[in-house]
Amino acid sequence: MEDALLAELDRRLAEADTELATLYPGDRGVRQPVHTVYVPADKFHAGTVGEWATAARAALSTHGGSPTELAEALELPPELADEVYERVHAKLESEPIEDLRIDFEDGYGTRPDEQEDAAAVDAARALADLVKTAEAPPYHGLRIKSLEAPSRRRGVRTLDLFVGELAGAGALTDGFVITLAKVTSVEQIEAMVLVLDSIEKAHGVPAGSLKFEIQVETPQAILGADGTTPLGRMIRAGAGRVTGLHYGTYDYSASLGVAAAYQSMEHPVADHAKDVMQLAAAGTGVFVCDGSTNVLPIGDRSAVHAAWRLHLRLVRRSLARGIYQGWDMHPAQLPSRYVATYLFYREGLMSAAARLRAYVDGGDSGYLDEPATAAALAGYLLRALDCGALDHTELHDLIGIDTPTLAKLARRPLRP
């Protein structure tokens, strides 16, 4: 009876099994950047990344010139000040920007067609130069205007020009990504797939290789007219091309009538939207990215420190709720981004390592950790490795495992 029963269950659940594996494949096996830096297209050139790095290091030197000084300004734990400071300084030297988006949307505005045409070509050529000299951030791309009727043609034309230039220069990489702004319907995602299919064919780009992020900054992206959220359907409509859901702090808050003084990454409407985004993306391999703060660390020392403390707190808040990426809009936000990120990982490092070591070796950590918790612990440490908060020697010394073993525990597939 048992064999017959199991065969019948396999038959009845075959369609559900296939759908689960297709729609919820899990981790894509790639690193998630800790941030996305947005630079208006008319301000981007081949030296932009270097300029941001220089400005970020200058801000750190001027307003946090030593571990002690930075710890006092940002109220950091004294015992972690030295190691966090050293790692942040090294990061600003080696990889100041993990993800760069050249902005043709709100940061660029509406301009005559010939002007945006020229800007698209110039920006693509500058990015191609960075790719060829291995100076481009690991992730890079552009944000285009929405596929709503008023901006549809402009957005598609900019994307076509930009991709054409990169393809012609042999500078399209696995790290190239497109951000689609102000999405309001599943149909726009289906249209974006059609656009990418056409652009790939026109420029000899491998089919299915162009990926994009959905900018979640309209109420319609969170709740449709039928009372359900369309985000899950949007991801499915992306046909494997959707890599991220990016929250737009200010457009979304303004759309819900939140007064400018209260628009924030931590406003209740923002939390609700991001809760829905996390639920929709869970298990799909699609990254969730928080928005930005418009309080910039500029001005006198007191103003910079206040802005850094706010940014640090907001980034830490996002990390604690399981959102590992956010927007940065100014070079002087890079120090506080990395301080917050490294502090998050260094504070929890010893506990996470002890628990995972006990799980692997069968010891007693004081926690009854199950496979799902072990996967979360391994994922935490793997993210720390990815961003530079942890190094491979420490991993081996603390747990006695290598990166492939850690990835397996985190349920992240290894890519060749």
Buried (B, 14 or more C-beta within 10 A) or exposed (E): EEEEEEEEEEEEEEEEEEEEEEEEEEBBEBBBBBBBBBBBBBEBBBEBBEEBBBBBBEBBEEBBEEBBEBBBBBEBEEEBBEBBBEBBBEBBEEBBBBBBBBBBBBBBEEBEEEEBBBBBBBBBBBBBBBBEEEEBBBBBBBBBBBBBEEBBEBBBBBBBBBBBBBBBBEBBBEBBBBBBBBBBBBEBBBBBBEBBBEBBEEBEBEEEEBBBBBBBBBEBBBBBEEEEBBBBBBBBBBBEBBBBBBBBBBBBBBBBEBEEEEBBBEBEBBEEBBEBBBEBBBEBBBBBBBBBBEBBBEEEEEBBBBBBBBBBBBBBBBBEBEBBBBBBBBBBBBBBBBBBBBBBBBBBBEBBBBBBBBBBEEEEBEEEBEEEBBBBBBBBBBBBBBBBBBEEEBBEEBBEBEBEBBBBBBBBBEEE
